[in-house]
Protein backbone atom coordinates (compact mmCIF):
# COMPACT_ATOMS: atom_id res chain seq x y z
CA UNK A 1 0.00 0.00 0.00
CA UNK A 2 1.51 3.32 -1.04
CA UNK A 3 0.97 6.53 0.83
CA UNK A 4 0.70 9.83 -0.91
CA UNK A 5 2.93 12.57 0.40
CA UNK A 6 1.13 15.63 1.72
CA UNK A 7 2.75 19.07 1.70
CA UNK A 8 1.19 21.76 3.87
CA UNK A 9 2.20 25.00 5.53
CA UNK A 10 1.73 25.18 9.28
CA UNK A 11 2.38 27.95 11.75
CA UNK A 12 4.31 27.19 14.92
CA UNK A 13 5.13 29.93 17.41
CA UNK A 14 4.51 32.64 14.84
CA UNK A 15 6.65 31.09 12.11
CA UNK A 16 5.42 29.37 8.99
CA UNK A 17 6.90 25.97 8.15
CA UNK A 18 6.35 23.76 5.12
CA UNK A 19 5.85 20.18 6.26
CA UNK A 20 5.79 17.11 4.09
CA UNK A 21 4.44 13.82 5.40
CA UNK A 22 2.52 10.67 4.67
CA UNK A 23 -0.36 11.49 7.00
CA UNK A 24 -3.38 13.67 6.31
CA UNK A 25 -3.18 17.45 6.36
CA UNK A 26 -5.48 17.67 9.43
CA UNK A 27 -3.25 15.19 11.28
CA UNK A 28 -0.11 17.22 10.53
CA UNK A 29 -1.90 20.45 11.44
CA UNK A 30 -2.92 18.85 14.73
CA UNK A 31 0.70 17.97 15.49
CA UNK A 32 1.79 21.50 14.66
CA UNK A 33 -0.95 22.85 16.93
CA UNK A 34 0.33 20.69 19.81
CA UNK A 35 3.91 21.90 19.29
CA UNK A 36 2.73 25.52 19.11
CA UNK A 37 0.66 25.11 22.27
CA UNK A 38 3.57 23.56 24.18
CA UNK A 39 6.00 26.27 23.01
CA UNK A 40 3.62 29.02 24.08
CA UNK A 41 3.11 27.39 27.48
CA UNK A 42 6.88 27.17 28.06
CA UNK A 43 7.35 30.76 26.85
CA UNK A 44 4.65 31.91 29.25
CA UNK A 45 6.31 30.13 32.17
CA UNK A 46 9.85 31.22 31.22
CA UNK A 47 9.44 34.55 29.39
CA UNK A 48 13.18 35.37 29.21
CA UNK A 49 14.06 32.38 27.04
CA UNK A 50 14.84 32.75 23.36
CA UNK A 51 12.98 30.89 20.64
CA UNK A 52 15.74 28.31 20.25
CA UNK A 53 15.70 27.51 23.98
CA UNK A 54 11.91 27.27 23.95
CA UNK A 55 12.08 24.88 21.00
CA UNK A 56 14.68 22.68 22.73
CA UNK A 57 12.66 22.56 25.96
CA UNK A 58 9.56 21.71 23.93
CA UNK A 59 11.41 18.86 22.24
CA UNK A 60 12.64 17.60 25.61
CA UNK A 61 9.11 17.75 27.03
CA UNK A 62 7.76 15.70 24.13
CA UNK A 63 10.69 13.24 24.39
CA UNK A 64 9.91 12.80 28.10
CA UNK A 65 6.23 12.15 27.35
CA UNK A 66 7.20 9.62 24.67
CA UNK A 67 9.63 7.82 26.99
CA UNK A 68 6.97 7.56 29.69
CA UNK A 69 4.42 6.22 27.21
CA UNK A 70 6.91 3.63 25.94
CA UNK A 71 7.60 2.55 29.51
CA UNK A 72 3.88 2.22 30.19
CA UNK A 73 3.43 0.25 26.97
CA UNK A 74 6.25 -2.11 27.91
CA UNK A 75 4.73 -2.67 31.35
CA UNK A 76 1.32 -3.39 29.80
CA UNK A 77 2.85 -5.76 27.24
CA UNK A 78 4.61 -7.64 30.05
CA UNK A 79 1.38 -7.88 32.03
CA UNK A 80 -0.46 -9.17 28.97
CA UNK A 81 2.31 -11.67 28.33
CA UNK A 82 2.05 -12.97 31.89
CA UNK A 83 -1.72 -13.39 31.57
CA UNK A 84 -1.53 -15.37 28.34
CA UNK A 85 1.16 -17.77 29.58
Secondary structure as GFF3:
##gff-version 3
##sequence-region A 1 85
A	DSSP	beta_strand	6	12	.	.	.	ID=ss1
A	DSSP	beta_strand	15	21	.	.	.	ID=ss2
A	DSSP	alpha_helix	25	45	.	.	.	ID=ss3
A	DSSP	alpha_helix	51	84	.	.	.	ID=ss4
###
